[in-house]
Amino acid sequence: QVQLVESGGGLVQPGGSLRLSCVASGFTFSNYAMSWYRQAPGKERELVALISSGGRSTNYADSTKGRFTISRDNAKNTVYLQMNNLKPEDTAVYYCKVIRYSYDYWGQGTQVTVSS
C-alpha cells in the first residue's frame, strides 16, 4: 500500500532553515509528481511546492518562491523541501502528497514552528 512518511520538522527561529523529507513506498516513485502542502491552525491546507516525476519541473506558491526549494531523489524514493529564511507565518503542519489513479495519498505530516 502507498505510504508517505514525513520528517524533519521542528522549532526554528525566524530567519532559520529546515529541510523536510518524505519517504515514499508502495508505488513506483519515479513515475509520479510529488507535492508539499501545509496547513496552519484555522486555515485551509495549501499547496507549497510541486515537482515533476523526473524532477526537472517545479512550481511554488507565491509566498514561498525564493525561500523554499523542492527536490527529489528517485533512487531513495524521497522528496525534500528545503526551507530557508523561515517566517512565523510559515508555521504549519507540512504534508507530502501523491496523486495516484485520481486518489490523493497523504503522509501524516510534520510540524514546523517558526518562533523566537
Secondary structure, DSSP 8 states (H G I E B T S, - for coil): --EEEEE--EEE-TT--EEEEEEEESS-GGGS-EEEEEE-TTS--EEEEEE-TTSS-EEE-TTTTTTEEEEEETTTTEEEEEE-S--GGG-EEEEEEEEETTEEEE---EEEEE--
